[in-house]
């Protein structure tokens, strides 16, 4: 500061003022150029402080190389060749997913004559039994969060009872309003919410996250006059935060994590926060590696910088609050942290509720109000809704209430012991395989692992797939993960056997896996033009809607 003041003192301000009066046009140009240079230098310094020189150079190379590839793609000859290759990849995806079944009718128009109940149920049964991953026997990572057959029968019955209900009309369905309010309050109490804390149900973790981002964006605009709000997230935070930033057209800064622990670099996050930041994010736990960020440090940082702090506990849900009682290291991930302003928790994961239920929680009603949408000038009347949807399915909310009441705290505690205990068992087994190593420091139900040369981790994925397992591929760094569920617990010994056999098979033939998962994720990691990968991903989604 002293040096800066000394430099300013040596400036001939009178001479500069005289020049500006004599040459106003040039002075204006000089000021604009100086401001532009200042902004770019400031931006560069901030980027360097957050990511470091190596990452900045990597980003720069990818930006330049990606730009060159996009230019080449526009050329008549080479662009057409590349596009044909992309189209072929998308077509191959379609062939692998949209398989015609012998004797199975395709329904592209509404049947002219009503079908009988027996006909309809027979078709649904055949489609339910179409071959896929054997999730019922625990071969899928995450995906299906089964609470047991008895619980499934109860939640199905609750669903049927409330099949026609809609929480948009509390006067028509007063009992449903009571049920929804109780679901929110039970989850708030699980996360040590005070009487002032509040929340809403949503359709899932993505909507919970989007709503939390919206609430903080509106808060920033209303209370701090921020015109161009931004959020700061770890690179391991759920992609729903990126989706929210794109939906709301706000800035987003993605902060690196510690390469050993996979926890967010708190110092880098501090440097990334600026006067337009409305929200920072921490995970409990991260989807890629099952790691909990340093939430206490992030809470302190949020208070220091006077920004919102969201804890994403969609995956941790009904696991993290029971860790200490279950005999595992405690992770404080709730409203006991004074800087926490919102939390997301998926009831349809380890809460064992049917898909389509989650809860987003806030420290107070003022913040929750910023999530709402209201309009008082619509000819259809005064309209207000708490979340993105207008009409919502009351049946899933009733089923969620039934699941929580049936499980009880004792039931959730026992499942935490079983599921996290299963993760610990698998982690210890993986650590005994010399060719594999654990990525990060897992604390919840997820364990991620990668491989050492000559074993390629994506080759291991293909071998595990050959043995009936559906593991989730990760990237940056390359890895696989398994999210343990209630269904994984009884087959843990089968996983240990098969992972050992898979590693041995890849080690014996390391060059034999270039066309499988390695080809897809190796390409995605090395191609600098991300629009190519985006186009393939869009083609995959198109395939989902192909009849």
C-alpha positions in Angstrom: 0.0 0.0 0.0 2.8 2.4 0.9 4.5 1.8 -2.5 1.2 2.4 -4.3 0.7 5.7 -2.5 4.2 6.7 -3.3 3.7 6.0 -7.0 0.5 8.0 -7.1 2.2 10.9 -5.4 4.8 11.1 -8.3 2.1 11.4 -11.0 1.9 14.8 -12.5 -1.9 15.2 -12.1 -2.0 18.8 -13.2 -0.3 18.0 -16.5 -2.7 15.1 -17.1 -5.7 17.4 -16.4 -4.4 20.0 -18.9 -4.0 17.3 -21.6 -7.5 16.0 -21.0 -8.9 19.6 -21.4 -6.9 20.2 -24.6 -7.6 16.7 -26.1 -10.9 15.4 -24.6 -11.4 12.7 -27.3 -8.0 11.2 -27.0 -8.2 11.4 -23.2 -11.5 9.5 -23.3 -9.9 6.8 -25.6 -6.9 6.5 -23.3 -9.1 6.1 -20.3 -11.2 3.4 -22.0 -8.1 1.5 -23.0 -6.6 1.8 -19.6 -9.8 0.6 -18.0 -9.9 -2.4 -20.4 -6.3 -3.3 -19.7 -6.9 -3.0 -15.9 -9.9 -5.3 -16.0 -8.1 -7.9 -18.0 -5.0 -7.8 -15.8 -7.2 -8.0 -12.7 -9.1 -10.9 -14.2 -5.9 -12.7 -15.1 -4.4 -12.2 -11.6 -7.6 -13.6 -10.0 -7.7 -16.6 -12.4 -4.0 -17.3 -11.7 -4.6 -17.1 -7.9 -7.5 -19.5 -8.1 -6.2 -22.1 -10.5 -2.4 -21.8 -10.6 -0.1 -21.4 -13.6 -0.3 -25.0 -14.9 -4.1 -25.1 -14.9 -4.3 -21.6 -16.5 -2.0 -22.7 -19.3 -4.0 -25.9 -19.8 -7.3 -24.0 -20.0 -5.6 -21.6 -22.5 -4.4 -24.4 -24.6 -7.8 -26.1 -24.7 -9.5 -22.8 -25.5 -7.1 -22.1 -28.4 -7.1 -25.7 -29.7 -10.8 -25.9 -29.3 -11.3 -22.7 -31.3 -9.1 -24.1 -34.1 -11.1 -27.4 -34.2 -14.4 -25.4 -34.4 -13.0 -23.4 -37.2 -12.0 -26.6 -39.0 -15.4 -28.0 -38.5 -16.9 -25.1 -40.5 -14.7 -25.9 -43.5 -16.6 -27.7 -46.3 -14.3 -30.7 -46.6 -12.8 -31.5 -43.3 -15.9 -30.4 -41.4 -18.1 -32.8 -43.2 -15.7 -35.7 -42.5 -15.6 -34.9 -38.8 -19.4 -34.5 -38.7 -19.8 -38.0 -40.3 -17.7 -39.5 -37.6 -19.8 -37.8 -34.9 -23.0 -38.9 -36.6 -21.7 -42.5 -36.7 -21.0 -42.5 -33.0 -24.5 -41.2 -32.3 -26.0 -43.7 -34.6 -24.1 -46.5 -32.9 -25.4 -45.3 -29.5 -28.9 -45.4 -31.0 -28.5 -49.0 -32.2 -27.3 -50.2 -28.9 -30.2 -48.6 -27.0 -33.2 -48.8 -29.3 -33.4 -52.5 -30.0 -36.4 -53.9 -31.7 -37.9 -56.8 -29.7 -39.5 -59.6 -31.7 -43.3 -59.5 -31.5 -43.3 -56.2 -29.6 -45.7 -53.6 -31.0 -44.6 -49.9 -31.2 -47.3 -47.5 -30.1 -46.9 -44.2 -31.9 -50.6 -43.2 -31.8 -53.3 -43.5 -29.2 -55.1 -46.9 -29.7 -58.4 -46.4 -31.5 -60.1 -48.9 -29.3 -59.5 -49.0 -25.6 -57.2 -51.8 -24.5 -58.2 -54.1 -21.7 -56.6 -54.0 -18.3 -55.0 -57.4 -18.9 -53.5 -56.3 -22.2 -52.1 -53.1 -20.7 -50.6 -54.9 -17.7 -49.1 -57.7 -19.9 -47.3 -55.0 -22.0 -46.1 -53.2 -18.9 -44.9 -56.5 -17.4 -42.9 -57.4 -20.5 -41.3 -54.0 -20.6 -40.5 -54.1 -16.9 -38.7 -57.4 -17.5 -36.7 -56.3 -20.5 -33.1 -57.4 -19.8 -30.8 -54.8 -18.3 -28.5 -54.5 -15.3 -29.5 -56.9 -12.5 -30.2 -54.1 -10.0 -32.4 -56.4 -7.8 -29.3 -58.4 -6.9 -27.2 -55.3 -6.1 -25.2 -55.1 -9.4 -25.9 -51.4 -10.0 -24.0 -48.5 -8.4 -26.6 -46.3 -6.7 -29.5 -45.9 -9.1 -32.1 -47.8 -7.1 -32.3 -47.0 -3.4 -34.5 -49.9 -2.2 -35.8 -49.9 1.3 -37.0 -53.5 1.2 -40.1 -55.3 -0.2 -42.2 -54.5 2.9 -41.5 -50.8 2.6 -42.1 -50.8 -1.1 -45.5 -52.4 -0.6 -46.4 -49.7 1.9 -45.2 -46.8 -0.2 -47.0 -48.2 -3.2 -50.2 -48.3 -1.1 -49.7 -44.7 0.0 -49.1 -43.7 -3.6 -52.4 -45.3 -4.7 -54.3 -43.5 -1.9 -53.0 -40.0 -3.0 -52.7 -40.8 -6.7 -55.1 -38.0 -7.7 -53.9 -35.3 -5.3 -52.1 -32.1 -6.1 -50.5 -29.8 -3.5 -51.2 -26.8 -5.7 -54.7 -27.0 -4.3 -54.4 -27.1 -0.5 -58.1 -26.3 0.0 -59.0 -29.4 -1.9 -56.4 -31.6 -0.3 -55.8 -30.3 3.2 -54.4 -33.6 4.5 -51.7 -33.5 1.8 -50.7 -30.0 2.9 -50.2 -31.3 6.4 -48.2 -34.3 5.1 -45.9 -32.1 3.0 -45.3 -29.7 5.9 -44.4 -32.6 8.2 -42.0 -34.1 5.6 -40.1 -30.8 5.5 -40.0 -30.3 9.3 -38.8 -33.9 9.9 -35.9 -33.4 7.5 -35.2 -30.0 9.0 -34.9 -31.6 12.5 -32.7 -34.3 11.1 -30.3 -31.5 10.0 -30.6 -29.6 13.3 -32.7 -26.8 12.0 -34.0 -24.2 14.4 -37.6 -23.1 14.6 -36.7 -20.3 12.3 -35.4 -22.7 9.6 -37.8 -23.7 6.9 -37.9 -25.4 3.4 -40.0 -27.0 0.7 -40.2 -30.3 -1.1 -39.0 -30.6 -4.7 -38.9 -33.2 -7.4 -35.3 -34.2 -6.7 -31.8 -33.0 -6.0 -31.4 -31.0 -9.2 -34.5 -28.9 -8.5 -33.5 -28.4 -4.9 -30.2 -27.1 -6.0 -31.7 -24.9 -8.7 -34.1 -23.4 -6.2 -31.3 -22.7 -3.7 -29.3 -20.9 -6.4 -32.4 -18.9 -7.4 -33.1 -17.9 -3.8 -29.6 -16.6 -3.4 -29.5 -14.8 -6.8 -32.8 -13.0 -5.9 -31.4 -12.2 -2.4 -28.3 -10.7 -3.9 -30.2 -8.5 -6.3 -32.7 -7.4 -3.7 -30.5 -6.8 -0.7 -27.1 -6.0 -2.2 -28.0 -4.5 -5.6 -25.9 -7.1 -7.5 -26.7 -6.9 -11.2 -24.4 -9.7 -12.3 -24.4 -12.3 -9.6 -22.1 -15.3 -9.5 -21.6 -18.4 -7.5 -18.4 -20.3 -6.6 -18.4 -24.1 -6.5 -15.8 -26.9 -6.2 -15.1 -28.8 -9.4 -16.6 -31.8 -7.7 -19.9 -30.1 -6.9 -23.0 -31.6 -8.6 -23.5 -30.5 -12.2 -26.9 -29.1 -11.2 -25.1 -26.0 -10.1 -23.8 -25.6 -13.6 -27.3 -26.1 -14.9 -28.6 -23.5 -12.6 -26.0 -21.0 -13.7 -26.9 -21.6 -17.3 -30.6 -21.4 -16.7 -30.3 -18.1 -14.8 -27.5 -16.7 -17.0 -25.3 -16.0 -14.0 -21.5 -16.3 -13.5 -20.0 -19.4 -12.1 -16.4 -20.0 -10.9 -15.3 -23.6 -10.6 -12.6 -24.0 -7.9 -10.0 -26.9 -7.8 -9.8 -29.5 -5.1 -6.9 -31.0 -3.3 -5.6 -33.8 -5.5 -5.0 -36.1 -2.5 -8.2 -35.6 -0.4 -10.5 -34.4 -3.3 -11.8 -31.7 -0.9 -12.3 -28.2 -2.1 -9.3 -25.9 -1.9 -10.7 -23.4 0.6 -7.9 -20.8 -0.1 -8.7 -20.9 -3.8 -12.4 -20.5 -3.1 -11.6 -17.5 -0.9 -9.6 -15.9 -3.8 -12.5 -16.7 -6.2 -15.1 -14.7 -4.2 -15.7 -11.2 -5.3 -18.2 -8.4 -4.7 -20.8 -10.1 -7.0 -20.7 -13.5 -5.4 -24.0 -14.5 -3.8 -23.3 -18.2 -2.9 -20.5 -20.6 -2.2 -21.0 -24.4 -2.2 -19.8 -27.4 -0.3 -20.8 -31.1 -0.6 -21.7 -33.7 1.9 -20.8 -35.8 0.2 -19.5 -35.4 -3.4 -21.0 -37.6 -6.1 -17.7 -38.4 -7.8 -15.7 -39.6 -4.7 -18.0 -39.7 -1.7 -15.8 -37.0 0.0 -17.1 -34.3 2.3 -15.6 -30.8 1.8 -14.3 -28.9 4.8 -17.7 -27.5 5.6 -16.7 -25.8 8.8 -14.0 -23.8 7.0 -16.5 -22.9 4.3 -19.0 -21.8 6.9 -16.4 -19.4 8.4 -15.5 -18.2 4.9 -19.2 -17.4 4.1 -19.6 -15.4 7.3 -16.3 -13.5 6.6 -17.3 -12.7 3.1 -21.0 -12.2 3.8 -22.2 -14.6 1.2 -24.6 -17.5 1.2 -23.4 -21.0 1.8 -25.2 -24.1 0.4 -24.5 -27.6 1.7 -25.4 -30.1 -1.0 -26.4 -33.2 1.0 -28.5 -34.8 -1.7 -26.3 -37.9 -1.8 -25.5 -37.8 1.9 -29.2 -37.4 2.7 -30.1 -39.9 5.5 -26.5 -41.3 5.8 -24.5 -38.3 7.0 -26.7 -37.3 10.0 -26.3 -40.8 11.5 -22.6 -41.3 11.0 -21.5 -40.6 14.6 -24.3 -42.6 16.2 -23.4 -45.5 13.8 -19.8 -45.5 15.0 -18.2 -43.7 12.1 -16.4 -40.3 12.1 -18.9 -37.5 12.4 -19.2 -34.8 9.7 -21.1 -31.7 10.8 -23.1 -30.8 7.7 -26.1 -29.0 9.0 -27.5 -25.8 10.5 -25.1 -26.1 13.5 -22.6 -24.4 11.2 -23.5 -20.7 11.5 -22.6 -19.8 7.9 -25.0 -22.3 6.3 -27.9 -20.6 4.6 -29.4 -23.6 2.6 -29.2 -27.4 2.4 -30.4 -29.9 -0.1 -31.3 -33.4 1.0 -32.8 -36.2 -1.3 -35.4 -38.2 0.5 -35.6 -40.5 -2.5 -32.1 -41.8 -2.0 -31.2 -43.1 1.4 -34.5 -41.9 2.8 -35.9 -44.8 0.6 -38.9 -42.7 -0.6 -40.0 -43.2 -4.2 -38.2 -41.2 -6.9 -39.3 -37.6 -7.3 -38.9 -36.3 -3.7 -36.2 -34.0 -2.2 -36.2 -31.2 0.4 -34.4 -27.9 0.1 -33.9 -26.1 3.4 -33.2 -22.5 4.4 -32.0 -20.7 7.5 -35.0 -18.4 7.5 -38.3 -17.6 5.7 -36.9 -14.4 4.2 -34.4 -16.4 2.1 -37.1 -19.0 1.2 -39.4 -16.2 0.0 -36.8 -15.5 -2.7 -37.4 -19.1 -4.1 -41.1 -18.5 -4.6 -42.8 -17.2 -7.7 -45.8 -14.9 -7.3 -47.8 -12.8 -9.7 -50.8 -10.7 -8.6 -51.8 -9.2 -12.0 -52.6 -12.4 -14.0 -56.2 -12.5 -15.3 -56.4 -16.0 -14.0 -56.2 -14.8 -10.5 -53.4 -14.4 -7.9 -50.9 -17.1 -8.7 -48.1 -18.4 -6.4 -46.0 -21.5 -6.4 -43.0 -22.5 -4.2 -40.9 -24.4 -6.8 -40.5 -24.7 -10.6 -43.6 -26.8 -11.1 -47.2 -25.6 -10.7 -49.1 -28.8 -10.4 -47.2 -31.5 -8.5 -47.7 -35.1 -7.7 -49.1 -35.5 -4.2 -48.6 -39.2 -4.3 -44.8 -39.1 -4.1 -45.0 -36.8 -1.1 -47.4 -39.1 0.7 -45.2 -42.0 -0.1 -42.2 -40.1 1.2 -44.0 -39.5 4.5 -44.9 -43.2 4.7 -41.3 -44.2 4.1 -39.9 -41.9 6.8 -42.6 -43.0 9.3 -42.0 -46.7 8.6 -38.2 -46.5 8.8 -38.0 -44.4 11.9 -34.7 -43.1 13.3 -33.7 -46.6 14.4 -34.3 -48.0 10.9 -32.2 -45.3 9.3 -29.4 -45.7 11.9 -29.2 -49.5 11.1 -29.1 -48.8 7.4 -26.3 -46.3 7.9 -24.3 -48.9 9.8 -24.9 -51.5 7.1 -24.3 -49.3 4.0 -21.3 -47.3 5.2 -19.9 -50.5 6.7 -20.3 -52.1 3.2 -18.4 -49.1 1.7 -15.6 -49.6 4.3 -15.4 -53.3 3.5 -15.1 -52.6 -0.3 -12.6 -49.9 0.3 -10.3 -52.1 2.4 -10.5 -54.8 -0.3 -9.7 -52.4 -3.1 -6.7 -51.1 -1.0 -5.3 -54.6 -1.0 -5.1 -54.7 -4.8 -1.7 -53.3 -5.8 -2.9 -52.1 -9.2 -5.7 -50.0 -7.7 -5.8 -47.0 -5.3 -8.6 -45.1 -3.6 -9.3 -41.6 -4.9 -9.9 -39.1 -2.2 -10.9 -39.8 1.4 -14.4 -41.2 1.3 -16.7 -40.6 4.3 -20.1 -41.8 3.1 -21.6 -44.6 1.0 -19.4 -44.0 -2.1 -15.9 -45.2 -2.8 -14.0 -44.2 -5.9 -10.8 -45.9 -7.2 -8.4 -45.6 -10.0 -5.5 -47.8 -11.3 -1.8 -47.9 -11.8 0.1 -48.9 -15.0 -0.3 -51.2 -16.8 -4.0 -51.6 -15.7 -6.4 -49.1 -17.3 -9.3 -48.2 -15.1 -11.8 -48.1 -18.0 -10.7 -51.6 -19.0 -11.6 -52.7 -15.4 -15.0 -51.1 -15.9 -15.5 -53.2 -19.1 -14.5 -56.4 -17.3 -16.8 -55.6 -14.4 -19.6 -55.0 -16.9 -18.9 -58.4 -18.4 -19.5 -59.8 -14.9 -22.8 -58.0 -14.6 -21.8 -54.9 -12.7 -22.7 -51.4 -13.6 -20.1 -49.0 -12.1 -20.0 -45.3 -12.6 -17.1 -43.9 -14.7 -15.4 -40.7 -13.4 -13.0 -38.4 -15.2 -10.4 -35.8 -14.2 -8.9 -38.0 -12.7 -10.0 -41.2 -14.5 -11.7 -43.5 -11.9 -14.7 -45.7 -11.2 -17.0 -45.5 -8.2 -19.6 -47.6 -6.6 -22.4 -46.0 -4.5 -23.3 -48.7 -2.0 -27.0 -49.2 -1.3 -29.1 -51.6 0.8 -28.9 -54.0 -2.2 -25.0 -53.9 -2.3 -24.6 -55.1 1.3 -25.4 -58.8 0.7 -23.3 -59.1 -2.4 -20.1 -57.3 -1.2 -18.2 -60.5 -1.3 -19.1 -61.0 -5.0 -17.9 -57.5 -5.8 -14.6 -58.2 -4.1 -14.2 -61.4 -6.1 -15.1 -59.8 -9.4 -12.9 -56.7 -9.0 -9.9 -58.9 -8.3 -10.7 -61.1 -11.3 -11.3 -58.0 -13.5 -8.0 -56.4 -12.6 -6.1 -59.6 -13.3 -7.8 -59.9 -16.7 -6.8 -56.3 -17.7 -3.3 -56.8 -16.4 -2.9 -59.9 -18.5 -4.0 -58.1 -21.6 -3.5 -54.4 -21.1 -3.8 -53.6 -24.9 -7.2 -55.3 -25.3 -9.5 -52.5 -24.1 -9.0 -49.7 -26.5 -12.6 -49.9 -28.0 -14.7 -49.9 -24.9 -15.1 -47.4 -22.1 -11.6 -46.2 -22.6 -12.4 -45.0 -26.1 -15.3 -42.9 -24.9 -13.7 -41.4 -21.8 -10.2 -41.2 -23.3 -11.7 -39.2 -26.2 -13.7 -36.9 -23.9 -10.6 -36.2 -21.8 -8.3 -35.4 -24.7 -10.4 -33.6 -27.3 -10.1 -29.8 -26.7 -13.3 -29.0 -28.4 -16.0 -29.8 -25.8 -18.8 -29.1 -28.3 -18.0 -32.4 -29.9 -18.6 -34.3 -26.7 -21.7 -32.2 -26.1 -23.0 -33.1 -29.5 -22.6 -36.8 -28.8 -24.3 -36.4 -25.4 -27.2 -34.6 -27.1 -27.4 -37.5 -29.5 -27.6 -39.9 -26.6 -30.5 -37.9 -25.1 -32.3 -37.9 -28.5 -32.0 -41.7 -28.5 -34.0 -41.8 -25.2 -37.0 -40.5 -27.1 -36.7 -42.6 -30.2 -39.6 -45.1 -30.6 
